[in-house]
Amino acid sequence: MKVTYHGQSCFVVESGSHRVVMDPFLSGNPLAVAKPEDIRVEAVLLTHGHGDHIADAEAIAKANGATVVAPNELAMYFGSRGCQVHPMHLGGKWSFPFGTVKLTLAFHGSGLDLPDGTIANAGNPAGILLTMDGKTLYHAGDTALFGDMKLIGELHSIDLALLPIGDNFTMGPEDALLAAEWTRAKHVVPMHYNTFDLIRQDPDAFVAALSEKGIRGTVLRPGESLEV
């Protein structure tokens, strides 16, 4: 499994001939080095409906003929926009040609900013367990620390956890450190930081704190990849 970071909470995950993108936010992201038209995937996986996670979902899905996989209400929204969709909900899993997706709890919000200035309910936020060719990735989405992360770690062998550290809108580095322990992740990559001043953090300090607890961590800059 190859994982490429594109800033904020956006990752492209590939294994063999299969490629998916998670929470695409490239246009409007000051840290992104890729453009939406650079992304070639068969599926777009979304955790929730906030703009910094879905900004380029429709464009990427339509350009690639890709399926949007998301919590039910959010999937239905993209379906109404003419995208091919696969709706899911918390606790459910489904096997796709590229691998298996299971939605987990995430403690956050999920709203769509509509062109008329109103906000539409986008259903429940989620985390994503993605398994491809025997490797399991946990994308926590935007979330606070919560006790059932321990259960997620007990029930699944997580090869890579992508954890938000930005604070203010999500858990900060201290809580993310506990999340890394509770999920028993073999490897951790921080996400959702430094895109805006409100979520400015030091990812290298976070990875150093992981190392002190015997947990492997890697800071990925936008455009960088790692093999799991």
C-alpha atoms as an extended CHARMM CRD file, in Angstrom:
* protein
*
       228  EXT
         1         1  MET       CA              0.0000000000        0.0000000000        0.0000000000  PROA      1               0.0000000000
         2         2  LYS       CA              1.3910000000        3.3810000000       -1.0430000000  PROA      2               0.0000000000
         3         3  VAL       CA              0.0360000000        6.4870000000        0.6880000000  PROA      3               0.0000000000
         4         4  THR       CA              0.6170000000       10.0070000000       -0.6680000000  PROA      4               0.0000000000
         5         5  TYR       CA             -0.2500000000       13.0950000000        1.3750000000  PROA      5               0.0000000000
         6         6  HSD       CA             -1.7850000000       16.1310000000       -0.3120000000  PROA      6               0.0000000000
         7         7  GLY       CA             -2.2500000000       18.4490000000        2.6730000000  PROA      7               0.0000000000
         8         8  GLN       CA             -4.9700000000       18.8870000000        5.3050000000  PROA      8               0.0000000000
         9         9  SER       CA             -6.6860000000       15.4500000000        5.4050000000  PROA      9               0.0000000000
        10        10  CYS       CA             -6.2850000000       14.4600000000        1.7460000000  PROA      10              0.0000000000
        11        11  PHE       CA             -4.4640000000       11.2570000000        0.8240000000  PROA      11              0.0000000000
        12        12  VAL       CA             -4.1980000000        9.1290000000       -2.2910000000  PROA      12              0.0000000000
        13        13  VAL       CA             -3.9310000000        5.4490000000       -1.4320000000  PROA      13              0.0000000000
        14        14  GLU       CA             -2.8800000000        2.9110000000       -4.0170000000  PROA      14              0.0000000000
        15        15  SER       CA             -2.1720000000       -0.7920000000       -4.1990000000  PROA      15              0.0000000000
        16        16  GLY       CA             -1.4270000000       -2.5800000000       -7.4430000000  PROA      16              0.0000000000
        17        17  SER       CA             -3.6310000000       -1.0580000000      -10.1250000000  PROA      17              0.0000000000
        18        18  HSD       CA             -6.1070000000        0.4450000000       -7.6500000000  PROA      18              0.0000000000
        19        19  ARG       CA             -6.1050000000        4.0720000000       -6.4730000000  PROA      19              0.0000000000
        20        20  VAL       CA             -8.4930000000        6.0130000000       -4.2440000000  PROA      20              0.0000000000
        21        21  VAL       CA             -8.4670000000        9.5280000000       -2.8290000000  PROA      21              0.0000000000
        22        22  MET       CA             -9.6450000000       10.4440000000        0.6590000000  PROA      22              0.0000000000
        23        23  ASP       CA            -11.0980000000       13.8640000000        1.6060000000  PROA      23              0.0000000000
        24        24  PRO       CA             -9.8490000000       15.8030000000       -1.4450000000  PROA      24              0.0000000000
        25        25  PHE       CA             -9.1220000000       19.4620000000       -0.6850000000  PROA      25              0.0000000000
        26        26  LEU       CA             -6.6440000000       20.7680000000       -3.2530000000  PROA      26              0.0000000000
        27        27  SER       CA             -8.1150000000       23.8750000000       -4.8800000000  PROA      27              0.0000000000
        28        28  GLY       CA             -8.1870000000       26.5480000000       -2.2020000000  PROA      28              0.0000000000
        29        29  ASN       CA             -5.6190000000       24.7100000000       -0.0760000000  PROA      29              0.0000000000
        30        30  PRO       CA             -2.5340000000       26.9470000000        0.2190000000  PROA      30              0.0000000000
        31        31  LEU       CA             -0.2980000000       23.9840000000        1.0710000000  PROA      31              0.0000000000
        32        32  ALA       CA             -1.3510000000       21.6210000000       -1.7170000000  PROA      32              0.0000000000
        33        33  VAL       CA              1.1390000000       20.9850000000       -4.5100000000  PROA      33              0.0000000000
        34        34  ALA       CA             -1.2400000000       18.9080000000       -6.6720000000  PROA      34              0.0000000000
        35        35  LYS       CA             -4.3040000000       20.0640000000       -8.5840000000  PROA      35              0.0000000000
        36        36  PRO       CA             -7.6420000000       18.2220000000       -8.8200000000  PROA      36              0.0000000000
        37        37  GLU       CA             -6.9300000000       17.3740000000      -12.4580000000  PROA      37              0.0000000000
        38        38  ASP       CA             -3.7290000000       15.5790000000      -11.3680000000  PROA      38              0.0000000000
        39        39  ILE       CA             -5.6980000000       13.0170000000       -9.3660000000  PROA      39              0.0000000000
        40        40  ARG       CA             -6.4780000000        9.7170000000      -11.1280000000  PROA      40              0.0000000000
        41        41  VAL       CA             -8.5750000000        7.3760000000       -8.9980000000  PROA      41              0.0000000000
        42        42  GLU       CA            -11.4730000000        4.9200000000       -9.0990000000  PROA      42              0.0000000000
        43        43  ALA       CA            -13.1130000000        6.0770000000       -5.8670000000  PROA      43              0.0000000000
        44        44  VAL       CA            -13.4390000000        9.1840000000       -3.7270000000  PROA      44              0.0000000000
        45        45  LEU       CA            -13.7860000000        8.3820000000       -0.0110000000  PROA      45              0.0000000000
        46        46  LEU       CA            -15.2600000000       11.0860000000        2.2280000000  PROA      46              0.0000000000
        47        47  THR       CA            -15.4400000000       11.3360000000        6.0110000000  PROA      47              0.0000000000
        48        48  HSD       CA            -17.8220000000       14.3010000000        6.2990000000  PROA      48              0.0000000000
        49        49  GLY       CA            -19.2390000000       17.3100000000        4.5060000000  PROA      49              0.0000000000
        50        50  HSD       CA            -17.0280000000       20.2320000000        5.4820000000  PROA      50              0.0000000000
        51        51  GLY       CA            -15.4370000000       22.1550000000        2.6440000000  PROA      51              0.0000000000
        52        52  ASP       CA            -11.8580000000       21.3640000000        3.6140000000  PROA      52              0.0000000000
        53        53  HSD       CA            -12.6610000000       17.6800000000        3.0280000000  PROA      53              0.0000000000
        54        54  ILE       CA            -14.9600000000       17.6640000000       -0.0130000000  PROA      54              0.0000000000
        55        55  ALA       CA            -13.9060000000       20.7350000000       -2.0130000000  PROA      55              0.0000000000
        56        56  ASP       CA            -12.7730000000       18.7480000000       -5.0580000000  PROA      56              0.0000000000
        57        57  ALA       CA            -14.8010000000       15.5700000000       -4.6030000000  PROA      57              0.0000000000
        58        58  GLU       CA            -17.3050000000       16.3040000000       -7.3560000000  PROA      58              0.0000000000
        59        59  ALA       CA            -14.7080000000       17.4350000000       -9.8940000000  PROA      59              0.0000000000
        60        60  ILE       CA            -12.4580000000       14.4480000000       -9.2720000000  PROA      60              0.0000000000
        61        61  ALA       CA            -15.3400000000       11.9550000000       -9.2840000000  PROA      61              0.0000000000
        62        62  LYS       CA            -16.7410000000       13.2380000000      -12.5910000000  PROA      62              0.0000000000
        63        63  ALA       CA            -13.3480000000       13.5460000000      -14.2960000000  PROA      63              0.0000000000
        64        64  ASN       CA            -12.4730000000        9.9460000000      -13.4010000000  PROA      64              0.0000000000
        65        65  GLY       CA            -15.9030000000        8.3010000000      -13.5250000000  PROA      65              0.0000000000
        66        66  ALA       CA            -15.1170000000        7.4730000000       -9.8930000000  PROA      66              0.0000000000
        67        67  THR       CA            -17.5710000000        6.4190000000       -7.2040000000  PROA      67              0.0000000000
        68        68  VAL       CA            -18.0790000000        8.6850000000       -4.2050000000  PROA      68              0.0000000000
        69        69  VAL       CA            -18.1460000000        6.5320000000       -1.0610000000  PROA      69              0.0000000000
        70        70  ALA       CA            -19.4910000000        8.4640000000        1.9050000000  PROA      70              0.0000000000
        71        71  PRO       CA            -21.9380000000        8.4880000000        4.8210000000  PROA      71              0.0000000000
        72        72  ASN       CA            -25.4670000000        8.1650000000        3.4430000000  PROA      72              0.0000000000
        73        73  GLU       CA            -26.6850000000       11.7700000000        3.4700000000  PROA      73              0.0000000000
        74        74  LEU       CA            -23.4280000000       13.0860000000        2.0340000000  PROA      74              0.0000000000
        75        75  ALA       CA            -23.4340000000       10.4110000000       -0.6710000000  PROA      75              0.0000000000
        76        76  MET       CA            -26.9940000000       11.3200000000       -1.5930000000  PROA      76              0.0000000000
        77        77  TYR       CA            -25.9660000000       14.9580000000       -1.9780000000  PROA      77              0.0000000000
        78        78  PHE       CA            -23.2530000000       14.0210000000       -4.4620000000  PROA      78              0.0000000000
        79        79  GLY       CA            -25.6990000000       11.7070000000       -6.2050000000  PROA      79              0.0000000000
        80        80  SER       CA            -27.9950000000       14.7060000000       -6.7090000000  PROA      80              0.0000000000
        81        81  ARG       CA            -25.0240000000       16.4550000000       -8.3150000000  PROA      81              0.0000000000
        82        82  GLY       CA            -24.7070000000       13.7050000000      -10.9180000000  PROA      82              0.0000000000
        83        83  CYS       CA            -21.9390000000       11.6600000000       -9.3050000000  PROA      83              0.0000000000
        84        84  GLN       CA            -21.9090000000        7.8900000000       -9.0770000000  PROA      84              0.0000000000
        85        85  VAL       CA            -22.2030000000        7.1280000000       -5.3580000000  PROA      85              0.0000000000
        86        86  HSD       CA            -22.1390000000        4.3350000000       -2.8180000000  PROA      86              0.0000000000
        87        87  PRO       CA            -23.8410000000        5.3620000000        0.4560000000  PROA      87              0.0000000000
        88        88  MET       CA            -22.7300000000        3.8290000000        3.7410000000  PROA      88              0.0000000000
        89        89  HSD       CA            -23.2830000000        4.4310000000        7.4330000000  PROA      89              0.0000000000
        90        90  LEU       CA            -21.4990000000        4.1130000000       10.7600000000  PROA      90              0.0000000000
        91        91  GLY       CA            -20.3940000000        0.5880000000       11.5700000000  PROA      91              0.0000000000
        92        92  GLY       CA            -21.1140000000       -0.6880000000        8.0740000000  PROA      92              0.0000000000
        93        93  LYS       CA            -18.5580000000       -2.1190000000        5.6660000000  PROA      93              0.0000000000
        94        94  TRP       CA            -18.5060000000       -3.0040000000        2.0000000000  PROA      94              0.0000000000
        95        95  SER       CA            -16.0480000000       -4.7630000000       -0.2910000000  PROA      95              0.0000000000
        96        96  PHE       CA            -15.1750000000       -2.8880000000       -3.4790000000  PROA      96              0.0000000000
        97        97  PRO       CA            -12.8270000000       -3.9260000000       -6.2980000000  PROA      97              0.0000000000
        98        98  PHE       CA            -10.1130000000       -1.7620000000       -4.7030000000  PROA      98              0.0000000000
        99        99  GLY       CA            -10.6000000000       -3.0870000000       -1.1500000000  PROA      99              0.0000000000
       100       100  THR       CA            -12.8810000000       -2.9570000000        1.8770000000  PROA      100             0.0000000000
       101       101  VAL       CA            -14.2640000000        0.2000000000        3.4860000000  PROA      101             0.0000000000
       102       102  LYS       CA            -15.7080000000        0.3210000000        6.9990000000  PROA      102             0.0000000000
       103       103  LEU       CA            -17.0430000000        3.5040000000        8.5850000000  PROA      103             0.0000000000
       104       104  THR       CA            -16.2430000000        4.1870000000       12.2220000000  PROA      104             0.0000000000
       105       105  LEU       CA            -17.4430000000        6.7660000000       14.7010000000  PROA      105             0.0000000000
       106       106  ALA       CA            -16.0170000000       10.2830000000       14.6190000000  PROA      106             0.0000000000
       107       107  PHE       CA            -17.0340000000       13.0340000000       17.0140000000  PROA      107             0.0000000000
       108       108  HSD       CA            -17.3860000000       16.1790000000       14.9330000000  PROA      108             0.0000000000
       109       109  GLY       CA            -19.9870000000       17.8930000000       12.7230000000  PROA      109             0.0000000000
       110       110  SER       CA            -20.9130000000       17.5660000000        9.0610000000  PROA      110             0.0000000000
       111       111  GLY       CA            -22.5250000000       20.4030000000        7.1340000000  PROA      111             0.0000000000
       112       112  LEU       CA            -22.5450000000       21.5550000000        3.5220000000  PROA      112             0.0000000000
       113       113  ASP       CA            -22.0050000000       25.2390000000        2.7680000000  PROA      113             0.0000000000
       114       114  LEU       CA            -24.5260000000       25.8820000000       -0.0220000000  PROA      114             0.0000000000
       115       115  PRO       CA            -24.1860000000       28.6600000000       -2.6380000000  PROA      115             0.0000000000
       116       116  ASP       CA            -27.0980000000       30.6040000000       -1.1260000000  PROA      116             0.0000000000
       117       117  GLY       CA            -25.2180000000       30.9440000000        2.1680000000  PROA      117             0.0000000000
       118       118  THR       CA            -27.2080000000       28.3250000000        4.0490000000  PROA      118             0.0000000000
       119       119  ILE       CA            -25.8190000000       25.1520000000        5.6080000000  PROA      119             0.0000000000
       120       120  ALA       CA            -27.3370000000       21.7470000000        4.8520000000  PROA      120             0.0000000000
       121       121  ASN       CA            -27.0880000000       18.7770000000        7.1840000000  PROA      121             0.0000000000
       122       122  ALA       CA            -24.6650000000       16.2430000000        5.7090000000  PROA      122             0.0000000000
       123       123  GLY       CA            -25.4340000000       13.4410000000        8.1590000000  PROA      123             0.0000000000
       124       124  ASN       CA            -22.9710000000       11.8870000000       10.5720000000  PROA      124             0.0000000000
       125       125  PRO       CA            -19.2170000000       12.3940000000       10.3340000000  PROA      125             0.0000000000
       126       126  ALA       CA            -17.1480000000        9.2260000000       10.1530000000  PROA      126             0.0000000000
       127       127  GLY       CA            -13.7180000000        7.7310000000       10.2560000000  PROA      127             0.0000000000
       128       128  ILE       CA            -12.6810000000        5.2400000000        7.6000000000  PROA      128             0.0000000000
       129       129  LEU       CA            -10.9940000000        1.8570000000        7.8890000000  PROA      129             0.0000000000
       130       130  LEU       CA             -9.6260000000        1.0520000000        4.4320000000  PROA      130             0.0000000000
       131       131  THR       CA             -8.1560000000       -2.3750000000        3.7590000000  PROA      131             0.0000000000
       132       132  MET       CA             -6.2640000000       -2.9900000000        0.5190000000  PROA      132             0.0000000000
       133       133  ASP       CA             -4.2580000000       -6.1530000000       -0.1830000000  PROA      133             0.0000000000
       134       134  GLY       CA             -4.1140000000       -7.1360000000        3.4740000000  PROA      134             0.0000000000
       135       135  LYS       CA             -3.0420000000       -3.7300000000        4.8140000000  PROA      135             0.0000000000
       136       136  THR       CA             -5.4280000000       -1.6240000000        6.9140000000  PROA      136             0.0000000000
       137       137  LEU       CA             -5.3730000000        2.1680000000        7.0790000000  PROA      137             0.0000000000
       138       138  TYR       CA             -7.3950000000        4.1440000000        9.6200000000  PROA      138             0.0000000000
       139       139  HSD       CA             -8.3120000000        7.6660000000        8.5070000000  PROA      139             0.0000000000
       140       140  ALA       CA             -9.8210000000        9.1440000000       11.6660000000  PROA      140             0.0000000000
       141       141  GLY       CA            -11.5070000000       12.0280000000        9.8510000000  PROA      141             0.0000000000
       142       142  ASP       CA            -12.0930000000       15.1290000000       11.9270000000  PROA      142             0.0000000000
       143       143  THR       CA            -12.6820000000       13.9650000000       15.4660000000  PROA      143             0.0000000000
       144       144  ALA       CA            -12.1860000000       14.4720000000       19.1610000000  PROA      144             0.0000000000
       145       145  LEU       CA            -10.5050000000       11.7570000000       21.1790000000  PROA      145             0.0000000000
       146       146  PHE       CA            -13.0790000000        9.1590000000       22.2220000000  PROA      146             0.0000000000
       147       147  GLY       CA            -12.9030000000        5.9770000000       24.2370000000  PROA      147             0.0000000000
       148       148  ASP       CA            -14.0410000000        3.6210000000       21.4920000000  PROA      148             0.0000000000
       149       149  MET       CA            -10.7590000000        4.2250000000       19.6960000000  PROA      149             0.0000000000
       150       150  LYS       CA             -9.5500000000        1.5110000000       22.0530000000  PROA      150             0.0000000000
       151       151  LEU       CA            -12.1980000000       -0.8180000000       20.6260000000  PROA      151             0.0000000000
       152       152  ILE       CA            -11.2050000000        0.0780000000       17.0620000000  PROA      152             0.0000000000
       153       153  GLY       CA             -7.6590000000       -0.9350000000       17.9380000000  PROA      153             0.0000000000
       154       154  GLU       CA             -8.7850000000       -4.1620000000       19.5750000000  PROA      154             0.0000000000
       155       155  LEU       CA            -10.9590000000       -5.2440000000       16.6590000000  PROA      155             0.0000000000
       156       156  HSD       CA             -8.6400000000       -4.2730000000       13.8080000000  PROA      156             0.0000000000
       157       157  SER       CA             -4.9350000000       -4.5970000000       13.0900000000  PROA      157             0.0000000000
       158       158  ILE       CA             -4.1140000000       -1.0610000000       11.9550000000  PROA      158             0.0000000000
       159       159  ASP       CA             -0.9870000000       -0.7460000000        9.8440000000  PROA      159             0.0000000000
       160       160  LEU       CA             -1.2520000000        3.0330000000        9.4400000000  PROA      160             0.0000000000
       161       161  ALA       CA             -3.3170000000        5.6070000000       11.3400000000  PROA      161             0.0000000000
       162       162  LEU       CA             -3.8960000000        9.0950000000        9.9360000000  PROA      162             0.0000000000
       163       163  LEU       CA             -4.7100000000       11.2760000000       12.9410000000  PROA      163             0.0000000000
       164       164  PRO       CA             -5.6800000000       14.9610000000       13.1380000000  PROA      164             0.0000000000
       165       165  ILE       CA             -3.4800000000       17.0680000000       15.4190000000  PROA      165             0.0000000000
       166       166  GLY       CA             -4.6290000000       20.6100000000       14.6290000000  PROA      166             0.0000000000
       167       167  ASP       CA             -6.6540000000       21.2350000000       17.8050000000  PROA      167             0.0000000000
       168       168  ASN       CA             -9.4720000000       23.8400000000       17.9330000000  PROA      168             0.0000000000
       169       169  PHE       CA            -11.6900000000       21.9080000000       15.4790000000  PROA      169             0.0000000000
       170       170  THR       CA            -10.3230000000       18.4140000000       16.2810000000  PROA      170             0.0000000000
       171       171  MET       CA             -8.1620000000       16.7490000000       18.8780000000  PROA      171             0.0000000000
       172       172  GLY       CA             -4.7680000000       18.3090000000       19.4060000000  PROA      172             0.0000000000
       173       173  PRO       CA             -1.3510000000       16.6340000000       19.6530000000  PROA      173             0.0000000000
       174       174  GLU       CA             -1.7640000000       15.4760000000       23.2530000000  PROA      174             0.0000000000
       175       175  ASP       CA             -5.0660000000       13.7170000000       22.5530000000  PROA      175             0.0000000000
       176       176  ALA       CA             -3.7920000000       12.4020000000       19.2290000000  PROA      176             0.0000000000
       177       177  LEU       CA             -0.9190000000       10.7870000000       21.1160000000  PROA      177             0.0000000000
       178       178  LEU       CA             -3.4650000000        8.8870000000       23.2050000000  PROA      178             0.0000000000
       179       179  ALA       CA             -5.3730000000        7.9890000000       20.0360000000  PROA      179             0.0000000000
       180       180  ALA       CA             -2.2010000000        6.4800000000       18.5930000000  PROA      180             0.0000000000
       181       181  GLU       CA             -1.7900000000        4.3450000000       21.7130000000  PROA      181             0.0000000000
       182       182  TRP       CA             -5.4320000000        3.3240000000       21.9260000000  PROA      182             0.0000000000
       183       183  THR       CA             -5.7010000000        2.2880000000       18.2670000000  PROA      183             0.0000000000
       184       184  ARG       CA             -2.4780000000        0.2610000000       18.5520000000  PROA      184             0.0000000000
       185       185  ALA       CA             -1.4060000000        1.6000000000       15.1840000000  PROA      185             0.0000000000
       186       186  LYS       CA              1.8910000000        0.2700000000       13.8540000000  PROA      186             0.0000000000
       187       187  HSD       CA              2.6220000000        3.5870000000       12.1380000000  PROA      187             0.0000000000
       188       188  VAL       CA              1.0960000000        7.0680000000       12.5160000000  PROA      188             0.0000000000
       189       189  VAL       CA              0.9790000000       10.0760000000       10.1910000000  PROA      189             0.0000000000
       190       190  PRO       CA             -0.3720000000       13.4120000000       11.4820000000  PROA      190             0.0000000000
       191       191  MET       CA             -2.8970000000       15.3580000000        9.4080000000  PROA      191             0.0000000000
       192       192  HSD       CA             -5.2660000000       18.3580000000        9.6040000000  PROA      192             0.0000000000
       193       193  TYR       CA             -2.7160000000       20.9390000000       10.7320000000  PROA      193             0.0000000000
       194       194  ASN       CA             -1.0460000000       24.1720000000        9.5130000000  PROA      194             0.0000000000
       195       195  THR       CA             -3.4340000000       24.8070000000        6.6240000000  PROA      195             0.0000000000
       196       196  PHE       CA             -4.8720000000       27.7180000000        8.6130000000  PROA      196             0.0000000000
       197       197  ASP       CA             -3.5700000000       29.6900000000       11.6000000000  PROA      197             0.0000000000
       198       198  LEU       CA             -6.2350000000       28.2030000000       13.9050000000  PROA      198             0.0000000000
       199       199  ILE       CA             -4.7750000000       24.7300000000       13.4530000000  PROA      199             0.0000000000
       200       200  ARG       CA             -1.0690000000       25.5600000000       13.5150000000  PROA      200             0.0000000000
       201       201  GLN       CA              0.9770000000       22.7810000000       15.1400000000  PROA      201             0.0000000000
       202       202  ASP       CA              4.4680000000       21.2560000000       15.0970000000  PROA      202             0.0000000000
       203       203  PRO       CA              4.1370000000       17.8200000000       13.4510000000  PROA      203             0.0000000000
       204       204  ASP       CA              7.7930000000       16.9890000000       14.1030000000  PROA      204             0.0000000000
       205       205  ALA       CA              7.2830000000       17.4750000000       17.8460000000  PROA      205             0.0000000000
       206       206  PHE       CA              4.2560000000       15.1860000000       17.6520000000  PROA      206             0.0000000000
       207       207  VAL       CA              6.2550000000       12.4670000000       15.9030000000  PROA      207             0.0000000000
       208       208  ALA       CA              9.0400000000       12.8570000000       18.4680000000  PROA      208             0.0000000000
       209       209  ALA       CA              6.4680000000       12.3380000000       21.2400000000  PROA      209             0.0000000000
       210       210  LEU       CA              5.2510000000        9.2100000000       19.4490000000  PROA      210             0.0000000000
       211       211  SER       CA              8.8140000000        7.8980000000       19.3270000000  PROA      211             0.0000000000
       212       212  GLU       CA              9.1850000000        8.3600000000       23.0930000000  PROA      212             0.0000000000
       213       213  LYS       CA              6.2580000000        5.9670000000       23.4830000000  PROA      213             0.0000000000
       214       214  GLY       CA              7.7420000000        3.4580000000       21.0540000000  PROA      214             0.0000000000
       215       215  ILE       CA              5.3110000000        4.2950000000       18.2500000000  PROA      215             0.0000000000
       216       216  ARG       CA              6.5940000000        4.8170000000       14.7350000000  PROA      216             0.0000000000
       217       217  GLY       CA              5.5510000000        8.1440000000       13.2360000000  PROA      217             0.0000000000
       218       218  THR       CA              6.2670000000        9.9770000000       10.0020000000  PROA      218             0.0000000000
       219       219  VAL       CA              5.6610000000       13.5750000000        8.9670000000  PROA      219             0.0000000000
       220       220  LEU       CA              4.6440000000       13.7330000000        5.3280000000  PROA      220             0.0000000000
       221       221  ARG       CA              4.8880000000       17.0320000000        3.4790000000  PROA      221             0.0000000000
       222       222  PRO       CA              2.3230000000       17.5960000000        0.7000000000  PROA      222             0.0000000000
       223       223  GLY       CA              3.3440000000       15.4620000000       -2.2810000000  PROA      223             0.0000000000
       224       224  GLU       CA              5.3900000000       12.9970000000       -0.2070000000  PROA      224             0.0000000000
       225       225  SER       CA              4.5870000000        9.2780000000        0.0300000000  PROA      225             0.0000000000
       226       226  LEU       CA              5.3090000000        6.2590000000        2.1700000000  PROA      226             0.0000000000
       227       227  GLU       CA              4.9340000000        2.5190000000        1.6720000000  PROA      227             0.0000000000
       228       228  VAL       CA              3.0240000000        0.5100000000        4.2660000000  PROA      228             0.0000000000
